[in-house]
Amino acid sequence: MLKVIPKVSYAIESFVKTNTAVTFTAARGKLRLKPQNDKIIRVTYTEREDFVAEVGAGIEKDLDYTSWSLAEEPKHYVLQTSLLTVHIIKETGQLKYFSKKGNLLLQESEIESHQLMQFESMRVVVDKNLQIEEEETPDGMKQVIKSSAKEFDKNLYRTRLGLQFQTREKLYGLGQAEEGTLNLRGTTQYLHQANLKIAIPMLVSTAGYGLLSATASPAIFSDTAYGSYFYTEADIEMDFYFIAGAKIDDVIHGYRLLTGKAAMLPRWAFGFVQSQEAYETQAEILDVAKGYRDRKIGIDCLVMDWRSWEGDGWGQKTVDKNRFPDLRLMTNTLREQNIHFMLSMWPNMHATTENYKEFAAAGLLLPAHNIYNALDADARKLYFKQTNDGLFSQGVDSFWCDCSEPFCPEWTSGSFKREPSYNFYRFFEVASKYLPAELTNSYSLFHAQAIYEGQREVDDSKRVLNLTRSSYTGGQKYGVVVWSGDTCASWETFAKQIVAGLNLCASGLPYWTLDIGAFFVKYGEKWFWKGKYNKGLEDLGYRELFVRWFQYGVFMPMFRSHGTDIRREMWNFDAKEDHRFYDALVAANQLRYTLIPYIYSMAAAVYFDDYTIMRLLAFDFAEDVIACEVKDEFMFGDILVCPVTEPMYYESDSAEIFNVAKTREVYLPKGTAWYNFYSDEKFEGGKTITVDADLSKIPLFVREGAIIPRTEATQSTADAAKTKLLVHIYGGKSSTFNLYQDKGDGYGYETGDYGIAKLLWDGKTATVDGEADVAEFIVH
């Protein structure tokens, strides 16, 4: 007969209060609540003697806050700040969070809400028995451990935070996923890094709060028949932050208070970025630049994808002199045309390269791998020293950090993609061979730190812009723009990408982009190479899809075209007999450049006010239950963007579509009136309307009360900054707008070297408080 071992109780037996924290002790473990301010509570649970002194990866610091109280009731303790109340249930240790008005925000599971499961974490032994092979991956040749001895590293825990959600609340965030799920209620989300996935352990709710886990390991969120919980795979203790906020903006403010201000990007980052796989030579890049300038099409950046190095020297941070004979001359020539240059780079280096040999000699590679150890401060310094010597000092303006989640086993897993749970555990199995188990999700954060700190040390006159395929908690402080990875061309993918970006931006990182038109256009054998347009640009169905993707791209934080299989320059979409596609692309490009003053001012609000530019509708309309579920609309500041996500003209293989109206339905959120961006027609919110959506434009509406400074279309953001403003005002409501102006680069915004002009509208008269070169106020 099996002997039943009784569980050790979670019931609170005693507590110790200091000015900054209270620790409750049960037979099972210790629960500490440490207010960070009047809206944020840090909650830590351990079954060890002491709590860890450090904060989690990406967290800036542990804040000491003393304006709170603790009281005792018969069945629970009450921790109270001026804006938040927490009940700590004596019998179970369960936590319940309430607003100032006493409304329940969130409660944990009634029993066993804080669970830890100990395991022995092992590490690879690098000795004569270690067997390493080279493996060809989509991100270059990588060293792979095939056999090794292991030794004990440390005791760690799998943690599980039990939760109870309210019936009507909606949940968003947790980074970027592939499935196209907006509201995460009723789903399971696997948080690990991969090409096409970005894990950010930050959840926001329409009920008025957010949860930020301090973990740096893979995690699982579940809200299904198997329970509602947040699980982490490898941690020293359970550690998370409850962030109260009446609006999601308030929650994001709390997130950035904990993890760092979002660095301001250079102004040129908000212009058009042209990229493709891949420009081969210096002459080709200069020719593409000339093509844009000759056609008077706006562009601010050209991008060199992989193979900038010589021969097979993957990851070498110098260029092939035969193809790029004078890199500095090229970058100077581009800059004279107000075009900046971005170049891609990798954390892995081929063993034949000089960069690799220098890392190997210094012992700064990950164990048994050709990837540098970004977790080591000396390795980060060496990485940027090489970057500066070979690239940055030669005029390269910014870096595209590809494969910043260097372990992506699902991309070498076979002919079809495995189940999400398999990919989750396979990622942890592989990554934990090279990284500490409790840090396996955070490599990209340290990699971004290397670029940001290294560049600022060398040259503080250029703001860091780090386009990267992955990031983690706090990545926004390192100037990162994340992109969604190597997608496939289809209407289904396009629609899901909209959702992916909205949830990523709801996770606290404000800058996201994608490959306009998808990376893979054609069909290939690999599971990830499943584009639907084998005829490429000859396929009118693909041209239509590209135009719609491009129109959507106008309203992303970074407006960027990239991909393989076909040329991506805009004039390749023109045809002698049919200019519709090209004309629509040029019109979209021009629209973006007219909005530069507005976009750049929003970027300033991202830094100064912790704003989010690309906003799922719950940011502004959390009380509108319909708006909170809309997947194909979002706010870009005060502009309601309604992408067209279905074909109206052609299927693949140029098959013409007949008898389809060139319209789409748009839901206008309630609580405000809306103006059609093109016709000025006014609509009341809270209803669905049918609007014109022909190929020439993307449906747009402007919220009543908005002030949107624009210019005439220009060819660069530098030109836009020198062009007189056309200030558009919508409706008769009194309103203001902060117009931000600075040099467009450098870090003067940190020291007060900028100007803010207030654009004022009292319902009848428009005025300017400050300096602004306004040509006209236009009232709609």
N, C-alpha and C positions, 0 to 999 in steps of 0.2 A: 504494500500500500504506500502511495506517495505521501510524503510528509508535506503538509501545507505550511509554508513559511509566511508568517504574518508580515504585511507591509509596515514599514516604519512610517509613523504619522507625519503629515504635513501641518498638523495643528500647531499654532503659534504658542510657544511656551514662555517667551520673554522677548524684550526688545531693548535696544540701546539707541537713544536719540542724541545727536550732536546738532550743532547749528546748521549743518549743511546736509545731513542725511539721517535716515532712521533704518536700523537693521533689525529685522524680526528673525528670531531663531526658533526652528522646529527640530524635532528629533531627526528629520530627514535632511535638512539643510538650512541655509540662510538666505533670506530675501531682503534686498536693500533697495530702498527708494531714495533717490537723490534728485530733488528738484533742480532744474537748470535755469528756469525762470518761472514766471507765473503761469506759463502755458505748456511747459515741457517737463516731463518726469523721466529720469533715467531709472530703469528697473533692471536689477541684476540678481541672478539666482545662482548659488553655488552649493555644492556638496563637499567642498574642501574647507579647510580651516579659515582661509583668508580669501578675499577677493583679489583679483588681478589689479595691479596699480595702473596699467596702461589703458588707454582707450582703444577702440577698434580701428581697423584700417580705414583711412579716409576721414575719421572724426578729428576735428581740430584740437579740442581740448575738453576737459571736464570742468564745467562751470560751477562755481561756488555761489549759491543763492540762499539767502537766509530769511526772506520774508514769507514764511509759511509756518503753519502750526500743526500740532498733532493732538488729537483728543481721543478719548476711549469711550466707547459705547458698550452695552452688554455683549453684543455679538460681533462687533467689528471696531477697528480703529478708523479714525478719520484724519487723513492728511489734507490740508486745505491751503490753497493760495488764494489770491484775490480773484482769480478767474477759473479755478479748477478745483474739484474735490475728488479725492480717491478714497474709496472704502476698501479696507483690507480685512477680509473675513477671517475671524480668529480660528475657526474650526478647520479651514482648508487652505488658507493663504491666497484664496482667490481675490483678484483685484477688480473693482468696478470704478469706472471713470464717469464723472458727471460734470456738466457745464456749470457756470456761475448761477444760472437759473434753476439748477437742479435736474436738468434733462439728462437722461442716460446717454452717454456717447458710445461706450464700449464696455463689455464685461468679458472676463475670461471664463473658461469652463468652470463649472461648479466644483468639480473635483479634479485633482491631478493636473492643474493648469500649468505647472512648471515641472517638466520631467527631464531628467538627465539619464543617459545610458553610457556608462564608461566603456572605453575600449583602449587597447594598446596601439598607439600609432608607431609604425615602423619606418625606418629609412633605409635607402639603398646603401650597401657597402661597396665603395669603389676600391676593388682589389684585383688580384690576378684572375679571379674567377668571373669577373664581370664580362659579359658578352654584349657587344654593341654592333648593330648593323645600321647601314644607311637606308633610308626609306624615301622614295620620291613622293612628294606631296604637292598639292596645288600651290603651296607656299614655299617650294624649293626642297632641296635635299635636307633631310633632318636625321640626326642620329637618334636611334631608338634602342632602349635597353631590351634585349631579348631574354637575358638570364642574369640573375645576380643574387647574392646573399643579402639578407636584411638583418638589421639589428634594431633593438628597442630604442625609440626616440623619446616618447613621453606619453603619459596618460591623457587622453582627451575624452570628450563627451559628444554624443549625438544628443541634440536638444529638441524639445517639442513644447511649444507654447500653445496651449489650448484656448480657443476663442469662441465666443458666441456673438453672431452678428444679428442686427435687427432686420426685420422682414423686408423693409423697403429700401434699405441703404444699398448704394452702389459702390463698388470698389474698383480702383484703377491703379496703374503704375507697375511696379516690379520689373521695370526695364522694357526691353523690346522682345516680343515673341513673334512667331510666324503664323499663328493660326487665324488671325483676324478677329480675336475676341476682345471686345472693348470693356464691358463690365465683367469683372473677374469672378463675380458671384457664381457659385455652382460649378466651378472649374478646379482643375489641378494645374499648377504652374511649376515647371522645373527650372530653377534658377542656376544655370551654369553657363559659362562663356563658350561661344561657338561662332563660327561664321554663320550669319543670319540670326544670332541671338545675342542679346546683351543683358546681363544679370545685374539688376540694381535692387537691393533688398529694401525698397521703400514703397509703402502702400498708402494710398490716400482714399478717404471715404466721404461720401456726401453727407454722412451723419455728423461731420464736423471734427475730424481728427485725421492723423496719420500715424503709421507705425514704421519706424526705422530700425531694422535689426543691425547691430554692430558686428555681425558675423562677416568674415571674409572667406568663408567656405561655401560650397554649393548648398542650396537650400530648396525646400519644397513648400509651396503654399497650397493648401487644400481647403475646399469648402464644398464637400460632397457627402454622399452617404457614409463615407469612411471617416467623417469628422471634419471639423473646422479647426485648422491649426497652422502654425508656421514651424517648420522643421529645419534644423541645420545639421550638416553631415559631420562636422569636426570643429569643436570649439572647446576652449578651456572652461568656459562658463556660459550661461545664458545671459545675454546682454542686449537690451533694446531700449528705444526711446518712444514714449507716447507723446505726440505733439497735437495739442488742441488748436483748432482754428475754425472760426465761423465760416470761412471760405477756403477753398483749396489754395488760393494765393497765400493765405495766412499760414497754412501748413508748410508750403514751399519756403516761406520766409524762415520758419523754424528749422527746416532741413538745412538751409544754407547758413543759418546761425551756427549750427553744429558742425557743418562740414566745409564751410568756406564760401566766400563771395564768388560768383561766377566772373571770371576775368573778362574784361571787355576785349572783343576782337577788333582788329584793324578795320577801318571803314571799307577797304577794298574787298573784305571777306563777304560783304553783302551784295556785291555785283555778281555778274555771271562768271561761272567757273567752267572752262572747257577742258575735258579730259577724255582719254580713250586708252584702250589697250592696243598698242602703245606707240607713242611717237618714237621714232628710231634715231633721229639725228638732230643736230643743232639747226641745220638748214631747214628741215621739215617744220620744226617748231616756229622758226621765224617766218616761214611761209604761211603757216596757219594764222599767226598774228596779223600778217599783212592782209590775209583774206578777210578777216573781221574788220580791220580798219578801212580797207578799200570799200567794203560794202556798208560801212557806217553802222555796224551792228555792235551793240554794247557788249563789252567783255572786260573783265578785271584780272583774270588769272588763267594761265595755261599750266597744265599738269603733265609731268613726265612720270609715267607708270614704270614698272619694272624694266630690267635690262639696261639701266643707265651705266652699269659697270662693264668692265671688259671681260669678254669670254664667258666662262661659267662661274665667275666670282660673285655668286649670289650673296647679297648683303654687304658687299664692300662699299664703303662710303666715299668712293671717288668715281668719276665718270670715265668712260672709254674715250681717250683722247683722239682716236681715229674718227669717232662719230660726233664728238663734242670737243673740237680742237681748242676752243676758248670759251669756257663756261662763263667767266666774268663778262666777256664782251657780249655774249648772248643775253645774260640777265640785264646788263646795262641797256642794251638795245630795246629789250622788252619794256623796261622801266621808263625809257624815254617816250614810249607810246602809252604810258599809264597801264601797263600790263605786268602783273606780278608772276613769279614763277614758283611753283610747288613741285617737290620731288618726293617720290615714294621711297620708303626704307623699311627694313625688317630687323627684328631682334635676333634672328638666326643668321649666321655667317658661314659660308663654305670653308672647309678646313684648309683650302689652298690660298685663301685670301690673307693679305697682310693684317687686316683688322682682326681676323680670327686668331692669328698667331700672337698678336699683341695681347689679346684677352687670355689666351691659353697660358702664355708665359707669366702673366700676372695672377693666374688662378682665379679669374673673375667670371668664368662661365658657370652655368648651372652644372651640377654633378652629372658627368657622363653625357653631356649634350653640347651642341654647337650654338646654343642660345645664351646670351649674356645674362648674368644674374642681376636683374633690375632691382631686386630687393636689397642689394648691397650698395651703399653710398659711393664707394670707390668705383664700382662698376658703372654706376650711373655717370659719374664724372668722366670716366674714360670713354664711355659711349658718346657723350656729347663732344668731347675733345676730338674724337675721330670725325664726328659730324661737322664740327666747325672747320677743322683742317681741310677737309676735302670738299665741303659743300657750302656751309653757311658763309664762310669767309669769301667764297666766290660769288656771292650775290643771291644765292637761293633764299627766297623770302620765307618759306614755311615748309613744313614736312607733313607727309602723308604716311602715318605709321600703320602700315599694313601688318596683318597677322599679329596684332597686339594682344590677342589671346592665343599664345603660341602652341597650345595643345588643343587640337581639334580632331580627335580620333574618328569622329563620325564621318569625316570627309575622306577617310581611307578605309571605310568599313565594308565596302563591297558594292554590289550592283544596285542595291536598293537601300533606302534609309530605314534604319532600325527604329523601334518604338521609343518615345520620349524617355521613358523610365530607364531603358537600356543605355541610351546616350548619356543620361545623367550619371549613372554609376560608372560607365566606361570612362567618361571624362575624369571623374575623381580618381579612378584607378590609375590612369595614365599620369595625370598632372601631379599626383602625390608621390610619384617616383622621383620627381625633380624639385618640387616645391614643398615647403612645410604644409602638412595636410590642412591646417587651419587657415592657410593663406592662398589656397588654390584658385580662388575666384578673383584675386586682386592683382595679378601680374600687370595688367594694363594700367592700373593706377600708378604703380611705381615707374613704369615705362614712360608715362606722360610726365611724371615728376622730373625724369631725366632731361626731357626736352625743354620743359618750362624753366627749370632752375638753371640749366646749362646755358640756354639762350639769353636769359636775363642777365646772367653773370658776364657774358661776352659783350652784349649789345642791348642796352635798355631802350634804344630808340625805335626798335621794331617790336610790336606786340607779338606774342606767341600765337600762332594759329596751328593747331595740331589736329589734322584730320585723321581720325583713328577708327578702326573697326570694332573696338571694344573700349569700355571704360568701367568705372566702378564708383562706389560712394565717394563723393568729394572730387570727382574728376573735373568738375566745372571750374575749380580754382586754378587748373593748369592749362586753361585755354583750349580745351578739347571741343571739337565738333565730331560727333560720332555719326557713322553712316551704317546703313543696314546690311551691308555685305553683298554677296554675289547672288543676286536674285535672277529669276527667269522671266522672260517676256510673256505675259498673258494678262488678260483683263482680271482674272482672279487674283493674281499676285498683286497687281496694281491696287485693287480695292483693299487687300489685306495690309499693304504697306502704309496706307493712310492710318489705319488703326495702330499699327506698330509704332509709328512716330508719335501719335497722340499719347499712348501709354508711356513711352520713353520720356517725353517732356513732362508728363505728370509725375515722374519719378524724381524730379529735382534738377535734372541736367537740361539746360535750355536750348542747346544747339544740336540739331539733328538734321541729317540729309540722307539722300539715297542716290542710286544710279538712275537718273532719268532714262526711261526706256528699257530698264533692266540691264544687268550685266550680260547674261546669256540670252541671245536672240534666237539662236538656232537650237536644234535638238542634237544631243550627244549621248554617248553610252552611259556616262556617270549619272547617278541619281540626281545630282544637283544641276545637270546640264540639260534642262528640259524646256527651252524656249519653244514657242509654237510657230516660228516664222523662218523656215529654212531658206526662203528666197530673199530674206533680209530686206534691203531697201526696195527691192523690186515689188515687194508685197504691199499693196495699198492698205491692207488690214493692219500691218505693222506701222505704217506711216500714221494712220489714224490713232493707234494706241500711243505712239510716241508723242504726237501733238497733245493729247489729253494729259499724258504724264508731264509733259513740259509745262503746260498751263498750270497744273497743280504745283509744279516745282517753283513757280514764281512766288508762291506763298509758303515756302519753307524757309527756315532761318538761313540756310545756305542753298543757293540756286546753282545746281551742278549737274552736268551731263557727263556720263561715263559708261563704258561697257566694251565688250568684245564683239567679234563677228562682223561688224560693219563700221564704216566711218561715222563719226558723230557730229562733225561740223554741220551747222544748220543748212548751208547751201546744198548739201547732199540730198536734202528732202525736196528740192525744187525739181521741176520738170518743165520742158518747153510747152507741153500741152496742158499742164495742170499746176497752177501756182498756189492752190488752196493750202496745202500743208506748209509750205515755206512761208507764205504770207501770215498764217496763223502763228508760226513760231516767232517771226519777227515782231508781230504785234504783242505777243506775250513778253518777249525780251524788252520791248520798249515800255510796256506797263511796269515791269519790275524797276526799270531805271527811273521812271517818274515817281516811284514810291520811296526812293532812297532816303530823303529827309525824314520821312515817317518811320522807316525801318531802323535807321540809325538812332533816332530818338528812343525807339522801343529798346534797342540794344543797351542804351544808357540806363533805361529803367530796369533792365535785367541786372545790371551791376548795382545801381544805387538803391533800387526798391525791391530787389529779388523777384522781378517780374518774370512772366513766362510769355513768350511771343506767340508760339503755336499752341493753341488751347483747345482741348476737348470741351464740349459745350457745358459740361458740369462745372467748369471753372466759374462761369458767369451765370449759369441758369440751373443751379443745383436743385431748386424747388420745382423745376419743370421735369416731370417724370418721363415725358416723351423725349425731350432734348437729351436727357442723360443716357439714352440708349441709341442715339443717332450715330452711325458709324461713318457716314460719308459726307459729313459737314464738320467744320471747325471754325473757331475764331482765330483770325490773324490780327491781333490787336482788336480794333472795333469793326473789322471787316469779316463778314460771314462768308466763308469760302465753300463752294458746293461743287466739287470735282465731278466730272462726267465719267462714270466707271463702267459703262457698257457701250459697245459699238453701235453706231447709228448709220454708218455708210458702208463698211466692208467687214466681212469676216476674213479669216486667214486665206491665203492664196488669192487675194483680191476678189473674192466672191462678193458681189454687190448685194447689199441689203435693201429690200424694197418695202414700201408702206410702213416705215417707222418714223414717227414724229420726231422732229429735231428739238425735243423738249425734255426736261426732267422735272420731277417733283422735288420741291424744296420745303422743308419744315422751317418755319420762322419761329424761334423760341418766344415764349410769352414774356410779358413784363416790359416790353419796349415796342416802339414802332421801327420799321425797317424801310430803307430806301434802296431801290434797284440802282446798282452802281452805274449802269449805262443809261437808263431812261429817266431816273429820278422819281419813278412812280413810288408812292408811299403805300405801305401795307401795315396793318396791325399785326402784332405777334400772336402766337398761340394757334397758328393754323398752317395747313399745308397748301401750297399753291403750285401751279404748273407754270414754268418759265421757259423762255427761249434758250436753247443750248446748242445752237449750230456750231460747226467746227471752228468758227472764227473767234470764239470767246468761251471763257469759263463763267458760269453764273456766280454773281457776287452781289451781296447786299451790305449796306452800311447801317450800323445801329444809330438810332436817333440820338443826337447830342454829341456825335463824334466830330472832332476837328482833325483833318488829315492834311498835313502839309505835303505838297507834291512839287515837281518841277516839270518842265518840258522834258521829253526823252533825250537822254545824253548817251555818250558812248563809253563813259566810265564813271565811277563814283567820285573821282576827283573832279570831273567836269560838273557833276551834279551839285557838289559842294559850292561851286562858284556860280550857280545858276539861280536866278530870282525865283522866289517861292510863289506858288499858286495855292493858297490856303482854302481848302474845301470845308465848308461847315454844313452840317446836316441837321435841319430842323430848327425850331425856335427856342429850344431849351438853353438856358445859360450853361456854359461849359468853358473849360480851359484845357490847354495842351502845353506841355513842357517841350519846347524845341531845343534839342541838345546840339551844340556845335563845339568842335575842337579841331586839332590838326589832323585827325584821322589815323594817327599812329602814335606810338610811344605811350608812356605811362603817366602823362600829365593829369589824367582823370583821377589818379590816386592822390594828387597833391593840390588840386584846385585849379589846374591850368585848363579851364574850359569855360564855356558860357552857356547859360540857359535863358532863353527868351520865352516868356509866357505869352501864348496866343490866347486872347480873351474874347469871349462872345457873351453878351448879356441878353441875347434874343433879338436885338435890333442893330447893335453897333459892334463892330470888331475892332479891337485895339491890340497893340503889342507892348508888353512891358519888358524892355530889354532890346538888344540889337538883333534884328532879323531883316533880311533884304526881301521884303514882301512886294511882289508885283501886283497882286490882286487877291481880294477875298471873294470867294465864290460861295454863295448861299444856296443850298439845295432845298 
